Amino acid sequence: MEKKLQDRITVTSLALFCLALYLNSLWNLFVFDDLHTIVHNLYIKDWRNSILFFKGLYSSEIIPKGMFRPFLMLTFSFNYLFSGLHPLGYHIINILIHFLNGILLYSLFRFLRKDTPFGLILLLSLLFIAHPLNSETVNYISCRSDLLVTFFILAGFLSYLKGRFLLPLFLYALGLLSKETALVFPLLLFAYDFILRESLDIGEGGHSQSAFKWFQRKGIFYIVIIGISISYWVYRSIVFSLSAKAILSAPLSSPIRSFSSNILTQAVITLFYLKLFIWPHPLNIHHTIPIINSLFNPLAYISVIAIMIMVILIFILRKRQPFVSFNLAWYLICLFPKFYAVLNYPAMEHHFYLPSFGLYLIIASLTGNLYLKYRRKFIYLACGLLGVFTILVCFRNHEWRDAFSLWQATAKNSPSSATAHNNLGIEYAQRGLTIEAKEEFNQALSLSKDKSVHLMVRQNLAGIYLAEGKFQDAIEQLNEAIRIHPNYYFIYHLLGNVYIKQGKTEEAEKAWVKGLSVNPLSSDIQEDFGFLYLQQNRLKEAKDYFQKAIRSDPDAYLAYFGLGQVLELESDIEGAIKDYLKSLRLKPNYAYSYYRLGRLYVQKADRRALRYLKEAVILAPDYAVAHNDLAVFYDSMDPPQLELARKHAQKAIALGYKVDKEFLKKIDLLPE
């Protein structure tokens, strides 16, 4: 079979398979870090903010600094420009990059192992596309950083193999601007030159050269790439020179592990990834790995010995099996940044994405002869694996469909994860399941001594107590949160709302003023002030705060809703309708905007009123006043729809609404 035909078959097969595999993930929602990276991130919502990404800014949300990824954020800005906050476009880009990485893996096979059978290369490329361990990287939109950095490193590496030197430097720069782990690229090139150069016979004139002559010829390239690395690190350090205030304003991160403890923990995780590669179960967004503080811990001892054996094998196999030696080095080099960086979540599946390429290349090297000898059995086995992997990925895609499903699965598979229980508690609370939510929050508190976890759980419990009317309990939780981190603005947003429920307006204003002093761009607190002043009929001040909230966050649907109410009171009906419609574009299931629109269309004698009032009661079946107004509208129709009017009037009464007696007499629900 001609090489061009083989290439076409591969591209077509990988494209169709990748799309079919992740088809049921296309409508999954934003989850976890997607909220501050995309949903609430003001910076991606205006192209004029693009320069901010090169100044060390990542999200308009107050989060711990440290991620310098301007190219990644530009891709999210691109998505937002064309699809707003609809996840479909974001998922399509992630799937596309995963497919391209599969093509690059195939290209590596073809270039480095020209003697490898085409069938084996195709099967291994399909296995990479289908491996369940990669499903987090594809489903989790924020993990586009790993997809991009892998793409740029693989493309740059292939360009280097083909003797091009300017293109690899450009791709390396793009990799650095996508994720910090791109710094491994020079190490990969060095490992390639050190291990594989002679075996691939790539010296001048087809003859192997001494290492000295080889590096003498490549000296300028290495000097430039090292210069790029140093320049990147210096620039990154400058932009992350935080002021004291910025440090205080950032939410707490996980407890800092010592450098030695992090090395030991990552040694254990290095083997843990191999286990998941061979047996991908259970898969989790948050694996709980014990923090290792001593080399005498059996896990640490075994892991360190295993890694030492891998390093020794790299040198032993350099002459006998250079391809295996290099790709073993690839695996360890690509995991090296995790040993240096103290990550909040040290073991996440997407960290394995780039290192895994070394393992696929090792498998190709070790199974070539077996494939030729047992071709049919090999194909049956590979197809069986592909079938199993496909089923696992489809189930995993389904678990990623929304935050509730994801954290429910995570808490089940990783019961000792405080993060999973806290986030599952949030999802229960949003569904009104307060008993289950409290159980999850208390479970999180009992499992973790991490201050950041306690901070989040305390404010979440406060939200539940506020909804239950247990104001003192809510205040106690928020005061404890303030004790943990006195400069986290969202606490003051909640505290002010508790005071408002108690009728303590002055205390609420003081809390919100404190919150705005910490984060002047908090649209939540600006909305709080807007609704407070709206209630007090201070329309000008209310309008100013709603407009500030919209400037702070163009997706602040509550601000548009509040602004619509102000405009109603100012008799600007058309302007109010416009803002209510904007709020619905941002929050399509917001019943109160439908209700207000219905009322305004009634005033305009516009039949669209029926649609909006009906939608309001569908979305909020317990919205009594909406049922009452809908009953009135049915009665006003020509001819009157009395049965429907009676139905909704009775529903309003059952919900405790005082329906006008004259109206009830008119529709024959009350005797004359």
Wavefront OBJ file of the C-alpha trace (Angstrom):
o trace
v 0.000 0.000 0.000
v 1.358 3.409 -0.943
v 2.408 5.711 1.885
v 0.048 8.494 0.733
v -2.893 6.099 0.757
v -1.901 4.892 4.226
v -1.763 8.486 5.421
v -5.224 9.217 4.035
v -6.637 6.093 5.672
v -5.099 7.112 8.998
v -6.323 10.704 8.917
v -9.847 9.620 7.950
v -9.974 6.817 10.520
v -8.694 8.982 13.376
v -11.013 11.856 12.482
v -14.171 9.741 12.284
v -13.269 7.680 15.348
v -12.383 10.719 17.465
v -15.622 12.484 16.566
v -17.764 9.391 17.216
v -15.962 8.716 20.494
v -16.611 12.178 21.929
v -19.931 12.890 20.202
v -21.876 12.528 23.456
v -19.602 15.078 25.145
v -20.384 17.972 22.808
v -23.239 19.305 24.942
v -21.539 18.855 28.313
v -21.559 21.967 30.488
v -18.749 24.023 32.005
v -17.438 22.531 35.259
v -14.923 23.265 38.036
v -12.111 25.597 36.844
v -14.091 26.350 33.663
v -16.143 28.740 35.797
v -13.292 31.130 36.649
v -11.350 30.407 33.444
v -14.260 30.992 31.066
v -17.743 31.596 32.480
v -16.898 34.381 34.958
v -13.703 35.541 33.267
v -14.248 39.092 32.032
v -10.905 39.153 30.242
v -11.919 36.686 27.500
v -15.131 38.581 26.773
v -13.507 41.578 25.090
v -10.629 41.374 22.593
v -9.317 44.663 23.942
v -8.308 42.736 27.060
v -5.963 40.442 25.116
v -2.906 42.437 26.145
v -3.707 41.619 29.788
v -2.873 37.958 29.187
v 0.709 38.983 28.390
v 0.856 40.920 31.655
v 0.401 37.812 33.770
v -3.373 38.035 34.137
v -5.340 34.831 33.703
v -8.811 35.441 35.120
v -10.760 38.452 36.351
v -11.809 36.249 39.265
v -9.509 36.562 42.260
v -7.570 33.300 42.172
v -4.001 32.377 43.163
v -1.582 33.795 40.587
v 0.979 31.641 38.832
v -0.413 30.684 35.416
v 1.050 32.572 32.460
v -0.852 31.201 29.460
v -1.712 34.019 27.053
v -2.070 31.867 23.922
v -4.456 29.518 25.751
v -6.576 32.471 26.869
v -6.616 33.870 23.338
v -8.184 30.602 22.152
v -10.901 30.991 24.785
v -11.437 34.587 23.640
v -11.802 33.226 20.098
v -14.419 30.744 21.302
v -16.286 33.429 23.224
v -16.288 35.742 20.211
v -18.128 33.161 18.091
v -20.193 31.163 20.600
v -20.373 33.177 23.804
v -20.882 30.882 26.768
v -22.290 27.966 24.787
v -19.976 25.001 25.546
v -20.385 23.317 22.137
v -17.740 25.405 20.358
v -15.256 24.942 23.194
v -15.692 21.162 23.098
v -15.266 21.069 19.324
v -11.881 22.818 19.581
v -10.687 20.423 22.304
v -11.706 17.377 20.268
v -10.024 18.812 17.165
v -6.708 19.332 18.982
v -6.893 15.799 20.435
v -7.361 14.460 16.901
v -4.374 16.503 15.655
v -2.236 15.110 18.463
v -3.216 11.630 17.324
v -1.994 12.540 13.820
v 1.291 13.818 15.272
v 1.752 10.552 17.183
v 1.214 8.672 13.923
v 3.776 10.956 12.254
v 6.303 10.232 15.006
v 5.834 6.526 14.450
v 6.403 6.979 10.719
v 9.504 9.110 11.129
v 11.257 7.393 14.035
v 10.317 3.775 13.275
v 10.061 3.449 9.531
v 10.178 -0.342 9.838
v 7.080 -0.508 12.051
v 4.136 -2.162 10.238
v 1.436 0.275 9.155
v -1.325 -1.783 10.792
v 0.424 -1.600 14.169
v 0.934 2.167 13.865
v -2.721 2.703 12.982
v -3.941 0.563 15.894
v -1.690 2.331 18.410
v -2.813 5.734 17.125
v -6.434 4.668 17.545
v -5.660 3.378 21.056
v -4.211 6.772 21.948
v -7.350 8.526 20.697
v -9.538 6.101 22.645
v -7.611 5.675 25.898
v -9.985 6.545 28.787
v -7.144 8.227 30.687
v -7.204 10.968 28.028
v -10.933 11.626 28.458
v -10.376 14.199 31.215
v -8.050 16.219 28.979
v -10.636 16.303 26.198
v -13.808 16.780 28.282
v -12.413 19.291 30.753
v -12.358 22.483 28.679
v -9.750 24.170 30.906
v -7.374 21.305 30.057
v -6.969 22.745 26.587
v -3.616 23.952 27.955
v -2.382 20.330 27.963
v -3.775 19.683 24.497
v -2.074 22.793 23.110
v 1.299 22.339 24.789
v 1.367 18.731 23.568
v 0.533 19.825 20.033
v 3.266 22.478 19.934
v 5.910 20.216 21.492
v 5.140 17.317 19.135
v 5.004 19.565 16.073
v 8.223 21.309 17.120
v 9.930 17.982 17.784
v 8.969 16.628 14.362
v 10.204 19.828 12.716
v 13.524 19.447 14.542
v 13.837 15.842 13.361
v 13.416 17.050 9.805
v 16.320 19.458 10.149
v 14.339 22.670 10.556
v 15.516 25.024 13.289
v 13.446 28.212 13.045
v 10.029 26.516 13.081
v 10.768 24.490 16.272
v 11.775 27.706 18.042
v 8.512 29.381 17.015
v 6.437 26.379 18.079
v 8.351 26.201 21.361
v 7.458 29.842 22.060
v 3.771 29.099 21.412
v 4.022 26.094 23.726
v 5.462 28.277 26.491
v 2.565 30.693 26.020
v 0.109 27.802 26.358
v 1.433 26.071 29.484
v 4.556 26.191 31.606
v 5.380 22.505 31.043
v 6.622 23.377 27.542
v 9.966 24.013 29.281
v 10.660 20.287 28.855
v 11.127 20.764 25.101
v 14.895 21.522 25.194
v 15.399 18.474 27.441
v 13.544 16.267 24.948
v 15.735 17.522 22.106
v 18.878 16.927 24.156
v 17.725 13.399 25.026
v 17.048 12.742 21.354
v 20.494 13.953 20.280
v 22.198 12.074 23.096
v 20.368 8.750 22.696
v 19.011 8.395 19.180
v 21.358 10.453 17.007
v 23.831 7.688 16.157
v 21.253 4.933 15.819
v 19.270 6.937 13.282
v 22.417 7.824 11.334
v 21.584 11.494 10.963
v 25.107 12.902 10.864
v 26.355 14.939 7.934
v 26.869 12.876 4.833
v 24.979 9.978 6.454
v 27.837 9.179 8.818
v 27.678 9.326 12.598
v 29.728 12.063 14.179
v 31.299 12.576 17.546
v 29.103 14.210 20.144
v 31.469 17.191 20.199
v 31.169 17.825 16.455
v 27.436 17.257 16.543
v 26.805 19.771 19.303
v 29.307 22.159 17.750
v 27.125 22.227 14.664
v 23.952 22.567 16.751
v 25.489 25.015 19.206
v 23.719 28.139 17.948
v 20.346 26.408 18.015
v 20.838 25.235 21.607
v 22.068 28.653 22.698
v 18.960 30.264 21.180
v 16.518 27.774 22.699
v 18.148 28.092 26.118
v 17.991 31.880 25.713
v 14.255 31.658 24.961
v 13.755 29.504 28.067
v 15.651 31.905 30.329
v 13.905 34.953 28.847
v 10.527 33.312 29.375
v 11.335 32.469 32.990
v 12.628 35.963 33.744
v 9.633 37.660 32.112
v 7.246 35.337 33.902
v 8.910 36.085 37.228
v 8.598 39.822 36.628
v 4.888 39.752 35.787
v 4.182 37.645 38.872
v 5.848 40.039 41.295
v 2.731 40.377 43.411
v 1.962 43.286 45.659
v 1.137 42.486 49.266
v -2.490 43.453 48.655
v -2.831 41.098 45.701
v -1.505 38.242 47.776
v -3.974 38.951 50.562
v -6.846 39.233 48.120
v -6.267 35.853 46.536
v -8.153 32.870 47.917
v -6.058 30.501 49.949
v -4.270 27.706 48.183
v -3.629 24.238 49.532
v -1.004 23.863 52.251
v 2.467 24.153 50.771
v 4.353 20.884 50.738
v 8.069 20.980 51.287
v 10.227 20.463 48.215
v 11.358 17.039 49.436
v 7.799 16.017 50.279
v 6.631 17.050 46.820
v 9.375 14.985 45.164
v 8.429 11.878 47.143
v 4.724 12.383 46.465
v 5.291 12.844 42.735
v 7.467 9.716 42.675
v 4.440 7.755 43.898
v 2.202 9.498 41.345
v 4.623 8.626 38.517
v 3.918 4.932 39.151
v 0.247 5.637 39.805
v -0.088 6.993 36.251
v 1.439 3.795 34.875
v -1.148 1.806 36.807
v -3.964 3.912 35.324
v -2.438 3.561 31.853
v -2.578 -0.228 32.151
v -5.834 -0.397 34.142
v -7.823 2.862 33.700
v -10.148 2.467 36.669
v -11.360 4.271 38.642
v -11.037 7.553 36.751
v -11.489 10.770 38.721
v -11.012 14.486 38.398
v -9.573 14.435 41.930
v -7.487 11.432 42.973
v -6.567 11.471 46.645
v -2.897 10.604 46.934
v -1.342 10.679 50.421
v 1.301 13.343 50.926
v 4.599 11.531 51.488
v 6.951 13.140 53.998
v 9.518 10.401 54.509
v 11.608 8.208 52.251
v 10.976 5.364 54.693
v 7.311 5.333 53.765
v 6.900 2.053 51.794
v 5.140 3.834 48.930
v 7.935 6.376 48.643
v 10.689 3.774 48.955
v 9.255 1.526 46.238
v 8.510 4.456 43.919
v 11.953 6.046 44.234
v 13.631 2.677 43.590
v 11.410 2.130 40.529
v 12.287 5.548 39.094
v 15.987 4.938 39.728
v 15.689 1.666 37.816
v 14.040 3.546 34.914
v 16.891 6.065 34.841
v 19.493 3.265 34.879
v 17.636 1.504 32.063
v 17.804 4.673 29.963
v 21.610 4.444 29.998
v 21.797 0.640 29.753
v 19.426 0.483 26.768
v 20.961 3.438 24.966
v 23.049 1.165 22.723
v 20.903 -1.977 22.630
v 17.419 -0.471 22.469
v 17.908 3.269 21.835
v 14.285 3.801 20.872
v 13.045 2.321 24.167
v 15.722 4.270 26.037
v 14.681 7.589 24.493
v 10.965 7.127 25.056
v 11.501 6.065 28.652
v 13.410 9.331 29.005
v 10.477 11.118 27.306
v 8.085 9.804 29.965
v 10.261 10.913 32.897
v 11.276 14.263 31.359
v 7.661 15.251 30.697
v 6.734 14.470 34.308
v 9.747 16.359 35.650
v 7.901 19.731 36.082
v 5.525 18.064 38.537
v 8.481 17.288 40.804
v 9.399 20.965 40.859
v 5.948 22.591 41.038
v 3.931 22.230 44.245
v 0.470 21.704 42.765
v -2.798 22.123 44.662
v -4.006 18.856 43.130
v -0.862 16.756 42.643
v -2.438 13.823 40.768
v -4.722 14.761 37.897
v -5.216 12.638 34.831
v -4.512 15.401 32.325
v -0.941 15.677 33.695
v -0.282 12.302 32.050
v -1.310 13.391 28.536
v 2.078 14.603 27.213
v 4.230 11.996 29.043
v 2.075 9.166 27.659
v 3.477 9.598 24.135
v 6.704 8.007 25.289
v 4.798 4.891 26.375
v 2.985 4.500 23.052
v 6.306 4.740 21.222
v 7.837 2.121 23.539
v 4.921 -0.224 22.826
v 5.480 0.237 19.094
v 9.141 -0.666 19.497
v 8.536 -3.769 21.622
v 5.579 -5.234 19.726
v 6.658 -4.834 16.083
v 7.896 -8.423 15.709
v 4.947 -9.808 17.684
v 2.557 -8.005 15.367
v 4.206 -9.532 12.281
v 4.216 -13.000 13.829
v 0.691 -12.947 15.300
v -0.967 -10.314 13.139
v -4.527 -11.660 13.339
v -4.465 -12.252 17.107
v -2.875 -8.864 17.629
v -5.604 -7.142 15.613
v -8.338 -9.021 17.520
v -6.779 -7.997 20.836
v -6.392 -4.371 19.775
v -9.972 -4.207 18.472
v -11.200 -5.704 21.739
v -9.298 -3.041 23.671
v -10.693 -0.340 21.403
v -14.194 -1.623 22.074
v -13.689 -1.611 25.845
v -12.021 1.817 25.744
v -14.865 3.219 23.644
v -17.455 2.070 26.181
v -15.441 3.475 29.091
v -14.951 6.830 27.358
v -18.651 7.119 26.501
v -19.561 6.482 30.142
v -16.900 8.949 31.273
v -18.226 11.564 28.831
v -21.644 11.059 30.396
v -20.206 11.633 33.880
v -18.790 14.951 32.655
v -22.200 16.154 31.401
v -22.606 18.597 34.308
v -21.087 19.444 37.672
v -23.558 17.358 39.688
v -22.885 14.186 37.722
v -19.115 14.763 37.778
v -18.815 15.339 41.532
v -21.240 12.559 42.348
v -19.031 10.123 40.448
v -15.884 11.602 42.003
v -17.189 11.330 45.570
v -18.185 7.732 44.903
v -14.845 6.718 43.382
v -12.724 8.846 45.717
v -14.612 8.923 49.052
v -11.680 10.486 50.946
v -11.633 13.597 48.684
v -12.748 16.662 50.651
v -12.876 18.661 47.414
v -15.306 16.161 45.869
v -17.618 16.238 48.894
v -17.573 20.031 49.070
v -18.381 20.432 45.385
v -21.064 17.746 45.529
v -22.557 19.616 48.495
v -22.762 22.753 46.345
v -24.658 20.838 43.678
v -27.099 19.409 46.247
v -27.664 22.896 47.675
v -28.443 24.303 44.221
v -31.103 21.607 43.850
v -32.663 22.456 47.212
v -31.468 19.207 48.831
v -30.170 20.917 51.968
v -29.916 17.825 54.169
v -27.718 16.048 51.636
v -25.717 19.256 51.086
v -24.984 19.652 54.813
v -23.880 16.032 55.028
v -21.423 16.542 52.182
v -20.072 19.809 53.628
v -19.557 18.294 57.075
v -17.881 15.303 55.454
v -15.500 17.686 53.665
v -14.658 19.451 56.946
v -13.912 16.148 58.659
v -11.684 14.912 55.836
v -9.455 17.957 55.369
v -7.338 20.339 57.413
v -6.752 22.480 54.329
v -7.695 26.098 55.100
v -8.892 26.708 51.543
v -11.345 23.804 51.850
v -12.585 25.110 55.202
v -12.992 28.593 53.721
v -15.164 27.338 50.874
v -17.195 24.966 53.072
v -17.910 27.667 55.658
v -19.310 30.037 53.058
v -21.319 27.218 51.489
v -22.853 26.293 54.843
v -23.608 29.977 55.422
v -25.552 30.031 52.159
v -27.703 27.109 53.312
v -28.369 28.659 56.716
v -29.307 31.924 55.005
v -31.859 30.106 52.822
v -33.264 28.389 55.917
v -33.565 31.651 57.815
v -30.981 30.596 60.409
v -29.239 33.944 60.305
v -27.095 33.601 63.405
v -25.737 30.243 62.227
v -24.933 31.831 58.861
v -23.112 34.741 60.509
v -21.080 32.346 62.676
v -19.947 30.431 59.596
v -19.010 33.639 57.751
v -17.123 35.039 60.741
v -15.139 31.813 60.832
v -14.432 32.222 57.106
v -13.260 35.802 57.717
v -10.959 34.546 60.455
v -9.432 32.116 57.949
v -9.059 34.713 55.177
v -10.157 38.285 56.003
v -9.626 39.627 52.474
v -11.761 37.319 50.395
v -14.474 39.547 48.898
v -17.196 36.934 48.350
v -17.586 36.416 52.110
v -18.673 40.042 52.444
v -21.193 39.593 49.625
v -22.809 36.770 51.602
v -22.518 38.544 54.943
v -24.299 41.608 53.564
v -27.142 39.419 52.287
v -27.572 37.870 55.735
v -27.838 41.343 57.271
v -30.372 42.387 54.612
v -32.564 39.392 55.529
v -32.403 40.588 59.138
v -33.332 44.120 58.139
v -29.903 45.456 59.163
v -29.280 47.703 56.164
v -26.371 49.665 57.623
v -24.438 46.505 58.564
v -25.079 45.137 55.064
v -23.720 48.264 53.411
v -20.612 48.177 55.598
v -19.966 44.543 54.631
v -20.386 45.295 50.926
v -18.168 48.379 51.100
v -15.470 46.180 52.635
v -15.955 43.628 49.839
v -15.626 46.285 47.136
v -12.469 47.620 48.775
v -10.978 44.148 48.312
v -12.343 43.603 44.790
v -13.704 46.768 43.114
v -14.871 44.680 40.121
v -17.179 42.391 42.091
v -20.364 42.374 40.025
v -22.053 40.366 42.806
v -21.654 43.200 45.330
v -22.472 45.865 42.739
v -25.727 43.996 42.061
v -26.333 43.829 45.826
v -26.143 47.618 46.075
v -28.311 47.979 42.972
v -31.151 45.878 44.366
v -30.896 47.542 47.780
v -31.254 51.013 46.268
v -34.003 49.771 43.934
v -35.941 48.581 46.961
v -35.424 52.003 48.577
v -36.609 53.706 45.352
v -33.208 55.408 44.948
v -33.388 54.813 41.235
v -30.389 56.837 40.093
v -28.028 55.061 42.514
v -29.553 51.686 41.678
v -29.094 52.334 37.970
v -25.463 53.376 38.481
v -24.640 50.161 40.344
v -26.381 47.911 37.828
v -24.454 49.606 35.025
v -21.204 49.177 36.980
v -21.991 45.478 37.397
v -22.523 45.145 33.635
v -19.218 46.902 32.938
v -17.526 44.568 35.417
v -19.171 41.491 33.923
v -20.995 41.693 30.555
v -22.666 38.356 31.411
v -24.202 39.608 34.690
v -27.790 38.626 33.883
v -29.074 39.830 37.285
v -27.703 43.304 36.583
v -29.688 43.446 33.324
v -32.756 42.210 35.185
v -32.346 44.903 37.851
v -31.713 47.582 35.242
v -34.914 46.536 33.489
v -36.842 47.102 36.726
v -35.322 50.574 37.101
v -36.295 51.462 33.536
v -39.837 50.192 34.183
v -40.145 52.580 37.102
v -38.791 55.359 34.878
v -41.536 54.499 32.342
v -38.973 53.451 29.722
v -40.898 50.338 28.690
v -38.923 49.645 25.497
v -35.620 49.963 27.358
v -36.875 47.651 30.102
v -37.944 45.026 27.549
v -34.536 45.250 25.902
v -32.714 44.613 29.198
v -35.028 41.771 30.239
v -34.375 40.113 26.884
v -30.620 40.533 27.453
v -30.954 38.856 30.830
v -32.731 35.925 29.169
v -30.033 35.558 26.518
v -27.547 35.201 29.360
v -29.804 33.086 31.594
v -32.428 31.399 29.374
v -34.177 29.664 32.300
v -34.618 32.747 34.514
v -38.348 32.740 35.301
v -38.490 36.258 36.730
v -37.351 37.868 33.483
v -40.085 35.973 31.645
v -42.628 37.255 34.155
v -41.549 40.884 33.881
v -41.615 40.655 30.081
v -45.089 39.117 30.238
v -46.358 42.007 32.366
v -44.880 44.604 30.023
v -46.352 42.949 26.944
v -49.744 42.915 28.703
v -49.418 46.693 29.079
v -48.644 46.948 25.370
v -51.617 44.660 24.540
v -49.101 42.408 22.804
v -50.083 38.729 22.498
v -46.467 37.753 23.264
v -47.466 38.306 26.890
v -49.073 34.849 26.965
v -45.864 33.124 25.894
v -43.733 34.819 28.534
v -46.212 34.367 31.396
v -46.650 30.687 30.530
v -42.868 30.210 30.422
v -42.550 31.869 33.839
v -44.888 29.381 35.536
v -43.324 26.436 33.694
v -39.860 27.405 34.973
v -41.123 28.371 38.437
v -44.304 26.378 39.207
v -44.522 27.955 42.686
v -44.416 31.542 41.374
v -47.826 32.584 42.729
v -48.098 36.088 41.271
v -47.263 34.754 37.811
v -50.139 32.268 38.079
v -52.450 35.113 39.113
v -51.421 37.342 36.202
v -51.701 34.453 33.767
v -55.242 33.792 35.025
v -56.124 37.447 34.441
v -54.675 37.304 30.935
v -56.669 34.167 30.032
v -59.839 35.910 31.203
v -59.036 38.970 29.078
v -58.681 36.974 25.868
v -61.339 37.092 23.164
v -63.062 34.763 23.728
v -62.094 34.310 27.427
v -60.329 31.047 28.313
v -62.226 30.573 31.591
v -61.079 27.032 32.374
v -57.430 28.055 32.149
v -58.134 31.238 34.087
v -59.733 29.218 36.904
v -56.883 26.700 36.885
v -54.185 29.326 37.399
v -56.253 31.370 39.855
v -56.722 28.248 41.995
v -52.982 27.563 41.782
v -52.222 31.110 42.934
v -54.617 30.712 45.871
v -53.065 27.360 46.813
v -49.658 29.067 46.880
v -50.966 31.673 49.311
v -51.586 34.553 46.921
v -54.562 36.827 47.695
v -56.415 36.821 44.391
v -58.808 39.723 43.880
v -62.325 38.700 44.994
v -64.050 40.539 42.167
v -61.899 38.672 39.672
v -62.774 35.345 41.337
v -66.476 36.206 41.067
v -66.006 37.064 37.417
v -64.544 33.653 36.580
v -67.132 31.858 38.752
v -64.768 30.768 41.516
v -66.599 32.807 44.132
v -70.380 33.162 44.519
v -71.893 36.593 43.851
l 1 2 3 4 5 6 7 8 9 10 11 12 13 14 15 16 17 18 19 20 21 22 23 24 25 26 27 28 29 30 31 32 33 34 35 36 37 38 39 40 41 42 43 44 45 46 47 48 49 50 51 52 53 54 55 56 57 58 59 60 61 62 63 64 65 66 67 68 69 70 71 72 73 74 75 76 77 78 79 80 81 82 83 84 85 86 87 88 89 90 91 92 93 94 95 96 97 98 99 100 101 102 103 104 105 106 107 108 109 110 111 112 113 114 115 116 117 118 119 120 121 122 123 124 125 126 127 128 129 130 131 132 133 134 135 136 137 138 139 140 141 142 143 144 145 146 147 148 149 150 151 152 153 154 155 156 157 158 159 160 161 162 163 164 165 166 167 168 169 170 171 172 173 174 175 176 177 178 179 180 181 182 183 184 185 186 187 188 189 190 191 192 193 194 195 196 197 198 199 200 201 202 203 204 205 206 207 208 209 210 211 212 213 214 215 216 217 218 219 220 221 222 223 224 225 226 227 228 229 230 231 232 233 234 235 236 237 238 239 240 241 242 243 244 245 246 247 248 249 250 251 252 253 254 255 256 257 258 259 260 261 262 263 264 265 266 267 268 269 270 271 272 273 274 275 276 277 278 279 280 281 282 283 284 285 286 287 288 289 290 291 292 293 294 295 296 297 298 299 300 301 302 303 304 305 306 307 308 309 310 311 312 313 314 315 316 317 318 319 320 321 322 323 324 325 326 327 328 329 330 331 332 333 334 335 336 337 338 339 340 341 342 343 344 345 346 347 348 349 350 351 352 353 354 355 356 357 358 359 360 361 362 363 364 365 366 367 368 369 370 371 372 373 374 375 376 377 378 379 380 381 382 383 384 385 386 387 388 389 390 391 392 393 394 395 396 397 398 399 400 401 402 403 404 405 406 407 408 409 410 411 412 413 414 415 416 417 418 419 420 421 422 423 424 425 426 427 428 429 430 431 432 433 434 435 436 437 438 439 440 441 442 443 444 445 446 447 448 449 450 451 452 453 454 455 456 457 458 459 460 461 462 463 464 465 466 467 468 469 470 471 472 473 474 475 476 477 478 479 480 481 482 483 484 485 486 487 488 489 490 491 492 493 494 495 496 497 498 499 500 501 502 503 504 505 506 507 508 509 510 511 512 513 514 515 516 517 518 519 520 521 522 523 524 525 526 527 528 529 530 531 532 533 534 535 536 537 538 539 540 541 542 543 544 545 546 547 548 549 550 551 552 553 554 555 556 557 558 559 560 561 562 563 564 565 566 567 568 569 570 571 572 573 574 575 576 577 578 579 580 581 582 583 584 585 586 587 588 589 590 591 592 593 594 595 596 597 598 599 600 601 602 603 604 605 606 607 608 609 610 611 612 613 614 615 616 617 618 619 620 621 622 623 624 625 626 627 628 629 630 631 632 633 634 635 636 637 638 639 640 641 642 643 644 645 646 647 648 649 650 651 652 653 654 655 656 657 658 659 660 661 662 663 664 665 666 667 668 669 670 671 672
